[in-house]
Amino acid sequence: MTILKRILNNKKGGWEKKLLALISLAHMASKESIEVLEAYYKNPDPEMKEYAKLALDEAKYLAKA
């Protein structure tokens, strides 16, 4: 979890790694992963905003299932 959070918060990181981190966090659908996604969604990289929203929505949906 910590590694994924670091990937998202690294402003020099590539979008490909961030996208994979978002997907991984979304599929975990745990309380902690949702908190990480919510924090990132509040201040995402501009090109990742839509992906951050989709990942957050997916995690919340899967957590309810």
Secondary structure as UniProt FT lines:
FT   HELIX           2..9
FT   TURN            11..12
FT   HELIX           15..28
FT   HELIX           31..42
FT   HELIX           46..48
FT   HELIX           49..64
//
